[in-house]
């Protein structure tokens, strides 16, 4: 079945291809807007028009005001700014406690760890085995000195969608700022900052067919986390540095397109997701879905194949032209088990055999069927050569026979 010519890209949670329309407006900005957006002459004004339009497109997509959108170099920068900026701001009020979940993206986890080294205290809320954060657990962790609650909107590995609106209401009841990492959510599901009630929200352009190296932080009016980058007066004096004019233009266009066709995209991706989950769980023994299905990103499939290593499966899939991942792309060089899977109670040995397949609008049912065809051939073949799988089967057979006697 090996096919090295056909390429099936199923790692859309890691990154997406830049939409042709977004690329076109970027080329237009690069060719026609050579001035600095802060300059007070015609070519500078032309560049500023691209920045203003991109900001308006991003704001409209999440129901924010343009004055509440601040462009960054990536989603990780936006996360760092929200977490560290808030911590430094609130520390002046003797509030040095933060709350997050135990399965956040590393941009949040490592920011929290950095703050702990500076003397801040962090409470990590454990998710349920289905991969959800309970609002009541968050409320129970709030203290008089709590400065920030940061809970991701959708998990980057298992795709579970969190009750952000309810958590934000709890945060505000106690006078605590609320941030959500919505990098996986924006462009994939409806995101309305007014409806959610969050104070800050992070996003990344390359997750919704925009350019890499572009992100944004939404800050509700009146919410000002301390600057991380000082210098010029760009971004209303909150994020210094000459704006990435072409990147902003491409981000705005990509998000405008993603939100215009969102319902159609969600329905399409969900159809592919459900087909793959149903077929794999039916046809491959002991395959296990990680994370609940009810509140889940429409294109996310995360399944464990006990008895195997994910890296082995990944290499086999690549030989068949299938691009997938064993977890977060930001941690792909590590052989450590996923902290996300461990947090929801997946045993380490099973977590090592987990694969993530994430669909985008360009994927087809033919590709979903091809993925299942390949997995149904690869998994049994690899298990037949796996000492870990064979030992487990022999142990199970031994106890089965012992029970019969």
C-alpha positions in Angstrom: 0.0 0.0 0.0 3.1 2.2 0.3 2.6 5.5 -1.7 5.4 8.1 -1.5 3.9 10.4 -4.2 0.6 11.1 -2.6 0.7 13.7 0.2 -2.2 13.8 2.7 -1.7 16.6 5.2 -3.4 15.8 8.5 -1.5 18.0 10.9 -3.6 21.2 10.6 -3.4 21.8 14.4 0.4 22.2 14.0 0.1 24.7 11.1 -1.9 25.4 7.9 -1.0 26.4 4.4 -1.3 30.1 3.7 -4.6 30.8 1.8 -4.0 32.1 -1.7 -6.1 35.1 -1.0 -4.1 35.9 2.1 -0.8 35.4 0.2 -2.1 37.7 -2.6 -2.8 40.6 -0.2 0.6 40.0 1.5 2.4 40.3 -1.9 0.3 43.5 -2.6 1.5 44.9 0.7 5.1 44.0 0.1 5.1 45.4 -3.3 3.0 48.5 -2.8 3.4 49.5 0.8 7.1 50.0 1.3 6.8 52.8 3.8 6.8 52.6 7.6 3.3 52.7 9.0 4.4 55.3 11.6 5.7 57.7 8.9 3.8 60.9 8.0 3.9 60.8 4.3 2.1 59.1 1.5 3.9 55.7 1.3 3.7 55.5 5.1 0.0 56.2 5.0 -0.4 53.4 2.4 1.3 51.0 4.8 -0.8 52.1 7.7 -4.0 51.4 5.6 -3.0 47.7 5.4 -2.4 47.6 9.1 -5.7 49.3 9.9 -7.6 47.1 7.6 -6.0 43.9 9.0 -6.8 45.1 12.5 -10.4 45.8 11.6 -10.8 42.3 10.0 -9.4 40.6 13.1 -11.5 42.7 15.5 -14.7 41.9 13.5 -14.0 38.2 13.4 -14.1 38.0 17.3 -16.6 40.8 17.9 -14.0 43.2 19.4 -13.2 46.8 18.9 -10.1 47.7 16.8 -8.6 49.4 19.8 -8.6 46.1 21.7 -6.4 44.2 19.1 -2.7 44.2 19.6 -0.5 42.4 17.0 2.3 40.2 18.2 5.0 38.0 16.5 3.1 34.7 17.3 0.6 33.1 19.6 3.3 32.2 22.1 4.2 35.9 22.4 0.6 36.8 23.0 0.4 34.1 25.8 3.6 35.3 27.4 2.4 38.9 27.3 -1.0 38.0 28.9 0.5 35.9 31.6 3.7 37.7 32.5 2.3 41.1 31.8 -0.6 40.5 34.1 1.6 39.0 36.8 3.9 42.0 36.8 1.0 44.4 36.8 -0.9 42.7 39.7 2.3 42.2 41.7 2.2 45.9 42.5 -1.1 45.2 44.3 0.5 42.2 46.2 -1.4 39.7 44.0 1.1 37.0 43.1 -1.1 33.9 42.6 -2.2 32.6 39.3 -4.4 29.8 38.2 -4.1 27.7 35.0 -4.8 24.1 33.9 -2.4 21.2 34.0 -2.7 20.6 30.2 -2.1 24.1 28.7 0.2 24.7 25.7 3.8 25.1 26.7 3.7 28.8 26.0 1.5 29.0 29.1 3.1 26.2 31.1 6.6 27.6 30.7 5.5 31.2 31.4 3.9 30.0 34.6 7.1 28.1 35.5 9.2 31.2 34.8 7.0 33.2 37.2 7.3 30.6 39.9 11.0 31.0 39.7 10.4 34.7 40.4 8.4 34.0 43.5 4.9 33.8 42.1 2.6 30.9 43.1 0.6 28.9 40.5 -2.3 26.5 41.0 -2.6 23.9 38.2 -6.2 22.6 37.8 -6.4 19.0 36.8 -8.8 18.2 34.0 -11.3 15.3 34.1 -10.5 12.1 32.3 -12.5 13.3 29.4 -10.3 16.4 29.2 -12.4 19.2 30.6 -11.8 21.8 33.3 -14.6 22.0 35.8 -15.6 25.7 36.7 -16.2 24.7 40.3 -12.6 23.5 40.6 -11.3 26.8 39.3 -13.5 28.7 41.8 -12.2 26.6 44.6 -8.6 27.6 43.8 -9.2 31.3 43.9 -7.5 33.2 46.7 -7.6 36.9 47.8 -4.2 37.3 46.1 -5.2 35.7 42.8 -4.2 37.9 39.9 -5.1 35.8 36.8 -6.9 32.8 35.6 -5.6 31.4 32.2 -7.5 28.5 30.7 -7.2 27.5 27.1 -10.3 27.6 25.0 -9.5 24.4 23.1 -6.7 21.9 23.8 -4.1 21.7 21.1 -3.6 17.9 21.5 -7.0 16.4 22.3 -9.2 19.2 21.0 -11.5 19.4 24.0 -13.3 22.8 24.3 -13.5 24.3 27.7 -16.4 26.2 29.4 -14.6 29.6 29.1 -17.8 31.7 29.6 -18.6 30.1 32.9 -15.0 30.4 34.1 -14.8 34.0 33.1 -18.0 34.8 35.1 -16.4 33.2 38.1 -13.2 35.1 37.6 -15.0 38.5 37.5 -17.2 37.6 40.5 -13.9 37.5 42.4 -12.3 40.4 40.7 -9.7 38.3 38.9 -8.6 38.9 35.3 -9.4 36.1 32.8 -7.2 35.1 29.9 -7.8 32.3 27.4 -5.4 30.8 24.9 -7.6 30.6 21.8 -4.9 29.7 19.3 -6.6 26.4 18.4 -10.1 27.9 18.5 -10.0 31.1 16.5 -10.9 30.2 12.9 -12.0 26.7 13.8 -15.1 27.4 16.0 -17.1 30.6 16.7 -15.3 33.0 19.0 -17.1 36.0 20.4 -15.1 37.9 23.1 -18.2 39.7 24.3 -20.1 36.5 24.7 -17.2 34.7 26.4 -16.6 37.7 28.7 -12.8 37.2 28.7 -10.4 40.0 29.5 -7.6 38.7 27.2 -7.5 36.2 24.3 -4.5 35.0 22.3 -4.6 33.9 18.7 -2.1 32.9 15.9 -2.5 33.5 12.2 -0.9 30.3 10.9 -3.6 28.2 12.6 -6.3 29.6 10.2 -4.4 29.7 6.9 -2.6 32.9 7.6 1.1 33.6 7.6 3.5 32.2 10.2 5.1 34.7 12.5 1.9 36.6 13.2 -0.3 36.6 16.3 -2.5 38.9 18.3 -3.6 39.6 21.8 -7.1 40.8 22.5 -7.2 43.0 25.6 -10.6 44.2 26.8 -10.9 48.0 27.1 -9.4 49.0 30.5 -7.2 45.8 30.7 -3.5 46.6 30.4 -1.0 43.9 31.1 2.5 45.3 31.5 4.5 45.7 28.3 7.0 42.9 27.5 8.7 44.8 24.6 9.6 48.5 25.1 10.7 50.9 22.5 8.6 52.9 20.0 4.9 53.9 20.2 3.6 51.1 18.0 0.4 49.2 19.0 -0.8 52.2 21.1 2.5 52.1 23.0 1.9 48.6 24.3 4.1 46.5 21.9 7.1 48.3 20.4 8.6 47.5 17.0 7.8 48.3 13.4 4.6 46.5 12.4 4.8 43.5 10.1 2.6 45.1 7.5 2.3 42.2 5.1 1.8 39.7 8.0 -1.0 41.8 9.5 -2.7 42.1 6.1 -2.4 38.4 5.5 -3.7 37.6 9.0 -6.7 39.8 8.6 -7.6 38.4 5.2 -7.2 34.8 6.3 -9.4 35.2 9.4 -12.0 37.1 7.5 -12.2 34.1 5.1 -12.2 31.5 7.9 -15.1 33.1 9.7 -17.1 33.7 6.6 -17.2 30.0 5.8 -17.0 28.7 9.4 -20.2 26.7 9.6 -19.5 24.9 6.3 -15.9 24.2 7.4 -17.0 22.9 10.8 -19.6 20.5 9.3 -17.1 19.2 6.8 -14.3 18.6 9.3 -16.7 17.0 11.8 -17.8 14.5 9.1 -14.2 13.5 8.5 -13.4 13.4 12.2 -16.3 11.2 13.1 -15.7 8.8 10.2 -12.1 8.2 11.2 -12.9 7.8 14.9 -15.8 5.4 14.3 -13.8 3.3 11.8 -10.6 3.1 13.8 -12.3 2.2 17.1 -14.4 -0.4 15.3 -11.6 -2.1 13.2 -8.4 -1.7 15.3 -8.5 -3.7 18.6 -7.9 -1.7 21.8 -7.6 1.6 20.0 -8.5 4.4 22.4 -9.9 7.9 21.8 -8.3 10.5 24.0 -10.6 13.3 25.2 -14.3 13.6 25.1 -16.3 13.8 21.9 -19.2 16.0 22.9 -17.3 19.3 23.2 -14.4 18.9 20.8 -12.8 20.7 17.9 -14.5 19.5 14.7 -11.3 18.4 13.0 -9.4 16.8 16.0 -8.7 13.1 16.3 -6.3 11.8 19.0 -6.1 8.1 19.4 -3.8 5.7 21.3 -2.6 2.4 19.9 -1.4 0.4 22.9 1.7 -1.7 22.3 3.3 0.7 19.9 5.4 3.9 19.9 3.9 6.9 18.1 7.2 7.7 16.4 7.1 4.2 14.7 3.6 4.8 13.5 4.6 8.3 12.3 7.4 7.0 10.2 5.1 4.4 8.6 2.5 7.0 7.8 5.1 9.3 6.3 6.2 6.4 4.0 2.5 6.3 2.8 2.5 10.1 2.3 0.5 10.9 5.4 1.5 13.9 7.6 0.4 13.6 11.2 1.9 14.0 14.6 2.3 12.3 18.0 1.2 15.4 19.9 2.0 19.1 20.0 4.3 20.4 17.2 5.9 22.7 19.8 7.2 19.6 21.7 7.8 17.3 18.7 11.6 16.9 19.5 10.9 15.4 22.9 10.3 11.7 23.5 8.7 12.4 26.9 5.1 11.3 27.2 2.6 14.1 26.5 1.8 16.1 29.6 -1.7 16.6 28.2 -2.4 12.8 28.1 -0.8 12.2 31.5 -3.0 15.0 33.0 -6.2 13.1 31.9 -5.0 9.8 33.3 -3.7 8.1 30.2 -1.0 5.6 31.4 2.5 6.5 30.2 2.9 3.3 28.2 -0.3 4.0 26.3 0.4 7.7 25.9 3.6 6.8 24.0 1.4 5.2 21.3 -0.8 8.2 20.7 -1.4 9.8 17.3 -3.0 13.1 16.5 -4.8 13.7 13.1 -6.3 17.1 12.5 -8.4 17.9 9.5 -8.7 21.2 7.6 -11.1 22.5 5.0 -8.9 21.2 2.2 -9.1 17.5 3.3 -11.5 15.1 1.7 -13.4 12.0 2.6 -11.1 10.1 0.2 -8.2 11.1 2.3 -10.0 10.1 5.5 -10.6 6.7 4.1 -7.0 6.4 2.9 -5.8 7.2 6.4 -8.0 4.4 7.8 -6.8 1.9 5.1 -3.2 2.6 6.0 -3.7 2.4 9.8 -5.6 -0.9 9.4 -2.6 -2.3 7.6 0.2 -0.6 9.6 -1.0 -1.2 13.2 -1.5 -5.0 13.1 1.8 -5.4 11.2 3.7 -3.3 13.7 2.1 -5.0 16.6 3.1 -8.4 15.3 6.7 -7.2 15.7 6.2 -5.4 19.0 7.5 -7.2 22.1 5.5 -4.8 24.3 2.2 -5.7 22.5 2.9 -9.5 22.4 3.9 -9.6 26.0 0.6 -7.8 26.9 -1.4 -10.2 24.9 0.3 -13.2 26.4 -0.4 -11.8 29.9 -4.0 -11.2 29.1 -4.3 -14.8 27.6 -2.7 -16.2 30.8 -5.2 -14.6 33.1 -8.0 -15.5 30.8 -7.1 -19.2 30.9 -6.5 -19.1 34.6 -9.9 -17.7 35.1 -11.5 -20.5 33.1 -9.7 -23.0 35.3 
